[in-house]
Amino acid sequence: MGSAAQARVPVLPEWMRFDMLLGMRLALGISISDMKLFRGNRILGLALPFLAAISFAGQAPSPSQQAATAAATPAQTTPISPAQAGTLNVVVLDPAHGGADYGARGTEGVRESEVVMEFAVQVRRALETQGFQVVQTRLGNEDPTFDERSAVANAQVGAVFVTLHVASTGLPGTARVYVNEDLPVTPEVAGLIPWERAQGPFLSLSRKLGDLVQGQLAQRFKGSPGSVQSAAVRQLRTTAAPAIAVEVSSVTVENRNDLDRMAPGVADAIAKGVAAFKPSYVVAGAAGAKP
């Protein structure tokens, strides 16, 4: 089986090498929660093309697989061509919380999960104006798991991940960008990277993206820091792409309109920061190299 599988690897288009998380789930009939446990809780980093080739080499996806893949990414309407795969084309936008999880709540009835959905509308519009495709982890009042949100990002080609939050603390009217704290990159057997450290190879790129977005925010919102900060952001840890968290302060505002007025500036800052980052983007297979 090993030699046959190796012989099939070249059949897999190179541009698909990191776009296989959802595809493999469909082919092997395993759930996202099962993926976390697959091969001893490993994200299938370097092994994705190998396993995907076993499933897809020499055959086209069935109609049901195509339909399921389309349903998994409802916001993406234009396919990525192989020629585009080495460039940044997609922003996965993650409005935090949702459903029964309201996130941070203020005394005036402000709910983080609702505010970030409204921010997402303007962020998406600003990103599309810059020419990016936008895939959202949720489009309504649902609450995908952390792993489901990461899986959406990990299945894209040429993507970055931006998760939106509203803080319960901090100086009102300011905004901060976070990247994940250092994660040692320690591939295990067969080059597999543990799921919980998927962000490790992308940290330098995430910091560069974060600094560019934070610089834009600092220009618009007085009192905001000038550079990105590090924190143990759970959502970023399992994301195998350049990834940042943008946090606006705060749910403690006396007037909800104070938050709403920040949305256009936050959207413009994110869109311009991502556009400025585009020349530094490195395809997934080379993310471990210094940009």
Residue pairs with C-beta under 8 A, 6 or more apart in sequence:
5 50
5 53
5 54
8 53
8 54
8 57
8 58
9 49
9 50
9 53
9 57
11 53
11 57
11 58
12 49
12 52
12 53
12 56
12 57
13 82
14 82
14 85
15 80
15 82
15 85
15 86
15 157
16 49
16 52
16 157
17 48
17 49
17 284
17 285
18 48
18 49
18 154
18 157
18 240
18 283
18 284
18 285
19 155
19 156
19 157
20 44
20 48
20 49
20 51
20 52
20 155
21 35
21 44
21 48
21 151
21 154
21 155
22 69
22 72
22 73
22 151
22 155
23 52
23 55
23 56
23 61
23 65
23 69
23 155
24 30
24 44
24 48
24 51
24 52
24 55
25 31
25 32
25 35
25 151
26 61
26 65
26 68
26 69
27 52
27 55
27 56
27 65
28 55
30 38
32 145
32 147
32 148
32 151
33 145
33 147
35 44
35 147
35 151
35 195
36 147
36 195
38 44
39 47
39 192
41 194
41 195
41 196
42 188
42 192
42 193
42 194
42 195
43 154
43 192
43 193
43 194
43 195
43 198
43 238
43 240
44 51
44 192
45 187
45 191
45 192
45 193
45 198
45 201
45 240
46 187
46 190
46 191
46 192
46 193
47 190
47 191
47 192
61 69
72 152
72 155
73 135
73 152
73 155
73 156
74 139
75 134
75 135
75 136
75 139
76 90
76 133
76 135
76 156
77 133
78 133
80 89
80 90
80 133
80 157
80 158
84 157
84 158
85 157
85 158
85 283
86 158
86 283
87 158
87 278
87 281
88 132
88 158
88 159
88 160
88 274
88 277
88 278
88 281
89 132
89 133
89 157
89 158
89 159
90 132
90 133
90 134
90 135
90 156
90 157
90 158
90 159
90 160
91 127
91 132
91 133
91 134
91 135
91 159
91 160
91 161
91 162
91 274
92 134
92 135
92 136
92 137
92 152
92 153
92 156
92 159
92 160
92 161
92 162
92 241
93 120
93 123
93 124
93 127
93 134
93 135
93 136
93 137
93 162
93 164
94 136
94 137
94 138
94 149
94 153
94 161
94 162
94 163
94 164
94 235
95 113
95 116
95 117
95 119
95 120
95 136
95 137
95 138
95 164
96 103
96 112
96 113
96 116
96 163
96 164
96 165
96 235
97 103
97 112
97 113
97 116
97 143
98 113
98 117
98 138
98 140
98 141
98 142
98 143
98 144
99 113
99 141
99 142
99 143
100 143
101 113
101 143
102 111
102 112
102 113
102 114
103 111
103 112
103 113
103 116
103 165
103 166
104 111
104 112
104 165
104 166
104 167
104 168
104 250
104 251
105 111
105 112
105 168
105 251
106 168
106 250
106 251
106 252
106 253
107 252
108 253
108 254
108 255
108 256
109 256
110 166
110 251
110 253
110 256
110 259
111 251
112 165
112 166
112 168
112 251
113 141
115 166
115 248
115 251
115 259
116 164
116 165
116 166
117 138
117 141
118 260
118 263
119 164
119 248
119 263
119 266
119 267
120 136
120 164
122 263
122 264
122 266
122 267
123 162
123 164
123 266
123 267
123 270
123 271
124 134
124 136
125 267
126 267
126 268
126 270
126 271
127 134
127 267
127 270
127 271
127 274
128 134
129 271
130 271
130 272
130 274
130 275
131 275
132 271
132 274
132 275
135 152
135 156
135 159
137 144
137 148
137 149
137 152
137 153
138 144
144 152
146 234
146 235
146 238
147 195
147 238
149 163
149 235
150 198
150 235
150 238
150 239
150 240
153 159
153 161
153 239
153 240
153 241
153 243
154 198
154 239
154 240
154 241
156 241
158 281
158 283
159 241
160 209
160 241
160 242
160 243
160 244
160 274
160 277
160 281
161 236
161 239
161 241
161 242
161 243
161 244
162 243
162 244
162 245
162 246
162 270
162 274
163 233
163 235
163 236
163 243
163 244
163 245
163 246
164 245
164 246
164 248
165 245
165 246
165 247
165 248
166 247
166 248
166 249
166 250
166 251
166 259
167 176
167 247
167 248
167 249
167 250
167 251
168 250
168 251
168 252
169 249
169 250
169 252
170 176
170 247
170 249
170 250
171 223
171 249
171 250
172 249
172 250
172 252
172 253
172 258
173 221
173 222
173 223
173 249
173 258
173 262
174 221
174 222
174 223
174 224
174 248
174 249
175 217
175 221
175 224
175 246
175 247
175 248
175 249
175 262
175 266
175 269
176 214
176 217
176 224
176 225
176 229
176 246
176 247
176 249
177 210
177 211
177 213
177 214
177 217
177 228
177 229
177 244
177 245
177 246
177 247
178 210
178 228
178 229
178 230
178 231
178 233
178 236
178 244
178 245
178 247
179 203
179 206
179 207
179 210
179 228
179 229
179 230
179 231
179 233
179 236
179 243
179 244
179 245
180 199
180 203
180 206
180 230
180 231
180 232
180 233
180 236
180 237
180 243
181 230
181 231
181 232
182 203
182 230
183 197
183 199
183 200
183 203
183 237
184 197
184 200
185 193
185 197
185 200
185 201
185 288
186 194
186 197
187 193
188 194
193 200
193 201
193 240
195 238
196 237
196 238
197 237
198 237
198 238
198 239
198 240
199 206
199 236
199 237
199 238
199 239
199 240
199 243
201 240
201 287
201 288
202 239
202 240
202 241
202 242
202 243
202 287
204 290
204 291
205 242
205 280
205 281
205 282
205 287
205 291
206 236
206 242
206 243
206 244
207 228
208 242
208 277
208 280
208 291
209 242
209 244
209 273
209 274
209 277
209 280
210 228
210 244
211 227
211 228
212 273
212 274
212 276
212 277
213 228
213 244
213 246
213 269
213 270
213 273
213 274
214 224
214 225
214 226
214 227
214 228
214 273
215 226
215 227
215 273
216 268
216 269
216 270
216 272
216 273
217 224
217 246
217 265
217 266
217 269
218 224
218 225
218 226
219 269
220 265
220 266
220 268
220 269
221 262
221 265
228 244
231 245
233 245
235 243
235 245
236 243
236 244
236 245
240 284
241 284
242 277
242 281
242 287
246 266
246 270
248 259
248 262
248 266
251 259
253 259
280 291
282 289
282 291
